[in-house]
């Protein structure tokens, strides 16, 4: 699948078929998360692949989202900020979150290529997730991803926002690209 197509096809899916995905496709998708830029070349992420229905149900309860309970697999993404924070101070916390987002995007795009669907779940009671999955103190739970085959593909995909509403040139609010001779270099 082409990258442009995978990006455009990615959407939050909350209804899955009963068919259980091949766990190897999920592992291959997690593998793609390793190919992101990391501050100080320090990889901070861990992935927990959950297939136990009881654990998945408890994860759904901790997120207060019942659709998670119907997934055959759930991936919980965690990060350990200790090394970046020790090396870079408080900025390390920001970089860990940026790195997590970049790695998660790789993971999600590979899931699309594999024909799988997910929904990025960021609302949950972290302490309940940590307790259920025995995640140590100091490790952050970044997000939860229920994974399955999409029950029904929508006929059309609505574009979230027009490009001209989010793109500025050379300074915030400047909506037109100017020829270099016209640029005001304040």
N, C-alpha and C positions, 0 to 999 in steps of 0.2 A: 504494500500500500504506500502511496506517496505521502510524504509528510504533510503537505497542504491539505490533502483529503482527510487524513487522520485528525488534524487540528480542527477542521470544519465539522467533522462528524462527532467529535467529542461532546457529550452532554451528560447531565446528571440523570441516571436511570435508577428508578426506585421500584420497578416491578420486573421480576425475573421469571424465566421458565423454570420448570422443575428439574430440567436436565442439569446434571452436575458437570461443571467444566473440568477439563484435564488440568490437574494441578501443575503440570510441567509448564503450561502456558503462563501461569501466574509467576512461577519461578523465573521464566525467561523475561517477564515484564519487570520483576524486581531487579534482575540483573542489569537492565538498562538504567536503573537509578544510580548505578555506580559511575556512570559517565557524565558527571557534572563537575563544574568548578567548585573547589573547596578551599576555604580560607586556610592558608598555611599547608595545603595539601593534607589536611586532617579530616578524614571521613568520620562524620558524627552520627550517621543514621543506622538504625536497626529496624528490621521488618519482622513482624510476627504473623505467620500464616496460620489461621485458625480454621479448623474444619469440624471441631467438636460442636454439635448442635446445642448442647447446654451452655457452653461458653459463648457461642454466637448469640443465643437468647439473652444472656446476661449483658453482653456488650450492647445489644439493642435496647435493653432496659436502661443501661447507663447513659445512652444517648437519647433516650426517650423518643425513639423512632422505630416503630414496629416493623417497617419494611426490612430493616437489617436482619431481623430474626428469620426471614424467609430466604436469605442468601445461603448458598452452600459453602461458601468460603468468605472469610473476612480477613483483610490485611490491616494490621495496626502498625503505623509508622511511629517510631520513637527516635529521639535524638539525645545525645549526651554532650552537653555544652561545656563540660569541664576543661578539655584541652584548649579549645579556642578562647574561652574566658581566661584561663591561666596565661595564655600567650598574648592575648590582645586586650584584656580587660573587659569592661562592660560592652564594648563594640562586638565582642565575640558572641553575645546573645543575639544580636541583630543578624550577624552573618550566619549563624546556625539556622535561624528561621528562613533566611533567604535561600540557603543551600537546601533546606528541606523542601521548600516550594519548587525549586528547580528540579530536584530529584523526583519529587512526586509527579511533576508534569511529564517527565520522561516515562515514568512507570505507567501513567494513565494513557499516554499515547501508544505505548507498546501494547497495552490491554486492547485498545481499539484495533490495532493491527492484527491482534490474535483473535478478533471477533468477539471479545468479551466486553462487558459493560460494568460500570461502577457509578458511585456517587461519592463525592468528597464530603465526608461528614466531619465538621469541625466543632460541633456542639456536643459535649458529653461531660459527664462527671469523671474527671481524670482519676480521682482517688479510687473510684469503683473499678475502672478499667485496670489500673495498676494492681489492685488487690486480686482481681480475677486472673490476670495473666502473670502475676508475681514479678512485676516490673520493679526494679530496685529504686530506692530513693535517689534523687538527683537526675534521673532520666525523665525527659519530657515526652508526653504523648502528643504527637503532632496532629494526627488525623486518623480516621477510621475509613476503610474502604470495603463495603460489601461487594462481592463480585459474583456475576452470573451472566447468563445469556439474556439479552433484552427480550422481554415478553412480546412487545409489539413496537416496531419502529414507526415514529410519526411520519406522516406523509410529507410534511415540510419542516424546515428548521428556520426559526425566526432569528434574524441577526440581532444580537443583543444591543449594539450601539453603532452608530455610523462613525466611520474613521474621522471625518472632519470635526466631530465633536470631542475627540480625544487627542488630536495632533496639533502641536504648536511648533513654530520655527524660531529658533534662536533665543526666544524668551517666552515665559509663560503668558499665554493670552494672544500671542501673535499668530494669526491663522493663515497668513500668506507667506510663501517662500519668496524671498527677495533675491535679486541678482546680487552677487558679492559687491558690486560697485554701489548698490543702493543701501547696503546694510549700514545701520547706525551702530558703530562700535563704541558704545558708551563706556 
